[in-house]
Amino acid sequence: MKLVKIENKWINPDAIEVIDKLDGITVLVMRSNNTITIQQPIEKVLQAIEGSQEHKYFLIDKKGNIKNANC
């Protein structure tokens, strides 16, 4: 299982059903029907998720910077 860390949340990209944007925030609807709200533009979230295909752990900090996470 690959995980992506966005803000303070660890997310399994394979469990995402829907990604939507709403006034500058990103809403993820998970396979379990849980909703996760991320205070980042959808573009940054998509970059982190796409990057997780190459890196096991990925991080977007509060400023929107994308980094590899050392875990």
MDAnalysis code that builds the backbone (N, CA, C; Angstrom):
import MDAnalysis as mda
import numpy as np

u = mda.Universe.empty(213, n_residues=71, atom_resindex=np.repeat(np.arange(71), 3), trajectory=True)
u.add_TopologyAttr("name", ["N", "CA", "C"] * 71)
u.add_TopologyAttr("resid", np.arange(1, 72))
u.add_TopologyAttr("resname", ["MET", "LYS", "LEU", "VAL", "LYS", "ILE", "GLU", "ASN", "LYS", "TRP", "ILE", "ASN", "PRO", "ASP", "ALA", "ILE", "GLU", "VAL", "ILE", "ASP", "LYS", "LEU", "ASP", "GLY", "ILE", "THR", "VAL", "LEU", "VAL", "MET", "ARG", "SER", "ASN", "ASN", "THR", "ILE", "THR", "ILE", "GLN", "GLN", "PRO", "ILE", "GLU", "LYS", "VAL", "LEU", "GLN", "ALA", "ILE", "GLU", "GLY", "SER", "GLN", "GLU", "HIS", "LYS", "TYR", "PHE", "LEU", "ILE", "ASP", "LYS", "LYS", "GLY", "ASN", "ILE", "LYS", "ASN", "ALA", "ASN", "CYS"])
u.atoms.positions = np.array([
    [0.848, -1.176, 0.000],
    [0.000, 0.000, 0.000],
    [0.892, 1.237, 0.000],
    [0.588, 2.172, -0.858],
    [1.310, 3.439, -0.900],
    [0.489, 4.485, -0.167],
    [1.172, 5.357, 0.564],
    [0.505, 6.416, 1.299],
    [1.057, 7.766, 0.870],
    [0.185, 8.770, 0.876],
    [0.568, 10.143, 0.582],
    [0.199, 10.970, 1.800],
    [1.151, 11.792, 2.288],
    [0.834, 12.678, 3.397],
    [0.555, 14.060, 2.837],
    [-0.651, 14.534, 3.065],
    [-1.065, 15.864, 2.651],
    [-1.532, 16.577, 3.904],
    [-0.853, 17.700, 4.207],
    [-1.034, 18.401, 5.476],
    [-0.760, 17.400, 6.593],
    [-1.704, 17.121, 7.440],
    [-1.452, 16.191, 8.552],
    [-2.191, 14.864, 8.367],
    [-2.562, 14.562, 7.128],
    [-3.358, 13.358, 6.859],
    [-2.580, 12.393, 5.964],
    [-2.571, 11.108, 6.330],
    [-2.011, 10.058, 5.482],
    [-3.152, 9.470, 4.677],
    [-2.988, 9.435, 3.336],
    [-4.067, 9.011, 2.455],
    [-3.572, 7.900, 1.541],
    [-4.392, 6.877, 1.391],
    [-4.117, 5.812, 0.438],
    [-4.740, 6.226, -0.899],
    [-3.914, 6.570, -1.906],
    [-4.473, 7.025, -3.187],
    [-5.390, 5.999, -3.850],
    [-5.163, 4.718, -3.604],
    [-6.007, 3.686, -4.203],
    [-7.419, 3.681, -3.625],
    [-7.623, 4.309, -2.477],
    [-8.931, 4.323, -1.826],
    [-9.755, 5.561, -2.174],
    [-9.217, 6.433, -3.038],
    [-9.939, 7.654, -3.420],
    [-10.937, 7.321, -4.533],
    [-12.185, 7.699, -4.310],
    [-13.234, 7.507, -5.309],
    [-13.461, 8.773, -6.130],
    [-13.499, 9.939, -5.454],
    [-13.807, 11.208, -6.117],
    [-12.887, 12.288, -5.564],
    [-12.382, 13.140, -6.464],
    [-11.632, 14.331, -6.073],
    [-12.368, 15.522, -6.667],
    [-12.666, 16.513, -5.815],
    [-13.402, 17.682, -6.279],
    [-12.803, 18.928, -5.653],
    [-13.031, 20.082, -6.281],
    [-12.555, 21.337, -5.702],
    [-13.735, 22.200, -5.310],
    [-13.539, 22.987, -4.262],
    [-14.600, 23.840, -3.752],
    [-13.953, 25.074, -3.140],
    [-14.012, 26.201, -3.822],
    [-13.482, 27.473, -3.321],
    [-12.043, 27.371, -2.827],
    [-11.146, 26.818, -3.626],
    [-9.732, 26.773, -3.269],
    [-9.327, 25.643, -2.344],
    [-10.271, 24.812, -1.946],
    [-9.930, 23.636, -1.141],
    [-10.236, 22.391, -1.961],
    [-9.674, 21.279, -1.542],
    [-9.880, 20.019, -2.248],
    [-10.652, 19.069, -1.350],
    [-11.628, 18.405, -1.932],
    [-12.446, 17.440, -1.199],
    [-12.196, 16.062, -1.804],
    [-11.804, 15.114, -0.956],
    [-11.604, 13.731, -1.376],
    [-12.727, 12.885, -0.794],
    [-13.376, 12.110, -1.633],
    [-14.365, 11.146, -1.160],
    [-13.711, 9.780, -1.284],
    [-13.607, 9.097, -0.160],
    [-12.908, 7.827, -0.111],
    [-13.870, 6.668, -0.385],
    [-13.294, 5.524, -0.685],
    [-14.074, 4.311, -0.958],
    [-15.022, 3.991, 0.207],
    [-14.610, 4.336, 1.422],
    [-15.418, 4.073, 2.626],
    [-16.517, 5.112, 2.829],
    [-16.677, 6.041, 1.860],
    [-17.631, 7.153, 1.920],
    [-17.249, 8.220, 2.920],
    [-16.053, 8.154, 3.498],
    [-15.552, 9.249, 4.323],
    [-15.138, 10.389, 3.405],
    [-15.294, 11.620, 3.877],
    [-14.892, 12.800, 3.121],
    [-13.711, 13.452, 3.827],
    [-12.680, 13.774, 3.059],
    [-11.496, 14.442, 3.597],
    [-11.385, 15.787, 2.908],
    [-11.278, 16.860, 3.696],
    [-11.126, 18.208, 3.171],
    [-9.683, 18.640, 3.374],
    [-9.050, 19.120, 2.299],
    [-7.652, 19.536, 2.341],
    [-7.581, 21.003, 1.935],
    [-6.906, 21.803, 2.731],
    [-6.812, 23.235, 2.507],
    [-5.730, 23.576, 1.479],
    [-5.731, 22.886, 0.357],
    [-4.771, 23.101, -0.719],
    [-5.535, 23.100, -2.042],
    [-5.012, 23.801, -3.053],
    [-5.642, 23.741, -4.375],
    [-5.593, 22.321, -4.935],
    [-6.565, 21.994, -5.740],
    [-6.663, 20.644, -6.287],
    [-5.412, 20.274, -7.090],
    [-4.794, 21.256, -7.741],
    [-3.597, 20.984, -8.535],
    [-2.475, 20.422, -7.665],
    [-2.259, 20.996, -6.485],
    [-1.212, 20.526, -5.573],
    [-1.515, 19.117, -5.071],
    [-2.771, 18.867, -4.764],
    [-3.171, 17.543, -4.278],
    [-2.971, 16.498, -5.376],
    [-3.364, 16.832, -6.595],
    [-3.178, 15.899, -7.706],
    [-1.700, 15.631, -7.978],
    [-0.866, 16.654, -7.867],
    [0.576, 16.461, -8.038],
    [1.122, 15.506, -6.992],
    [0.683, 15.653, -5.755],
    [1.144, 14.763, -4.688],
    [0.691, 13.331, -4.935],
    [-0.549, 13.169, -5.349],
    [-1.076, 11.824, -5.606],
    [-0.369, 11.194, -6.804],
    [-0.190, 11.947, -7.870],
    [0.508, 11.422, -9.042],
    [1.953, 11.086, -8.716],
    [2.595, 11.917, -7.910],
    [3.976, 11.659, -7.512],
    [4.099, 10.422, -6.650],
    [3.019, 10.045, -5.965],
    [3.066, 8.870, -5.096],
    [3.216, 7.590, -5.906],
    [2.972, 7.654, -7.212],
    [3.176, 6.475, -8.043],
    [4.664, 6.142, -8.128],
    [5.529, 7.151, -7.962],
    [6.968, 6.955, -8.040],
    [7.621, 6.888, -6.661],
    [7.056, 7.559, -5.680],
    [7.618, 7.637, -4.335],
    [6.616, 7.066, -3.344],
    [7.100, 6.323, -2.401],
    [6.193, 5.705, -1.442],
    [5.514, 6.742, -0.548],
    [6.252, 7.758, -0.099],
    [5.690, 8.765, 0.791],
    [5.920, 10.146, 0.212],
    [4.904, 10.991, 0.290],
    [4.954, 12.314, -0.298],
    [4.267, 13.279, 0.657],
    [4.665, 14.540, 0.655],
    [4.164, 15.496, 1.631],
    [3.861, 16.826, 0.962],
    [2.725, 17.424, 1.306],
    [2.452, 18.826, 0.980],
    [2.365, 19.543, 2.315],
    [3.223, 20.552, 2.513],
    [3.179, 21.279, 3.780],
    [2.105, 22.369, 3.720],
    [1.932, 23.083, 4.815],
    [0.879, 24.101, 4.917],
    [1.046, 25.220, 3.891],
    [2.286, 25.447, 3.413],
    [2.541, 26.492, 2.419],
    [2.324, 25.993, 0.998],
    [2.011, 24.705, 0.838],
    [1.775, 24.148, -0.479],
    [3.005, 23.604, -1.156],
    [4.137, 23.520, -0.432],
    [5.361, 22.956, -0.998],
    [5.260, 21.434, -1.021],
    [5.682, 20.834, -2.127],
    [5.629, 19.380, -2.283],
    [7.021, 18.823, -2.045],
    [7.114, 17.805, -1.150],
    [8.400, 17.224, -0.791],
    [8.249, 15.718, -0.620],
    [9.359, 15.005, -0.732],
    [9.389, 13.603, -0.317],
    [9.457, 13.594, 1.199],
    [8.700, 12.743, 1.817],
    [8.716, 12.630, 3.286],
    [9.709, 11.561, 3.702],
    [10.483, 11.830, 4.710],
    [11.396, 10.828, 5.266],
    [10.706, 10.153, 6.429],
    [10.372, 8.903, 6.254],
    [9.636, 8.162, 7.290],
    [10.436, 6.974, 7.732],
])
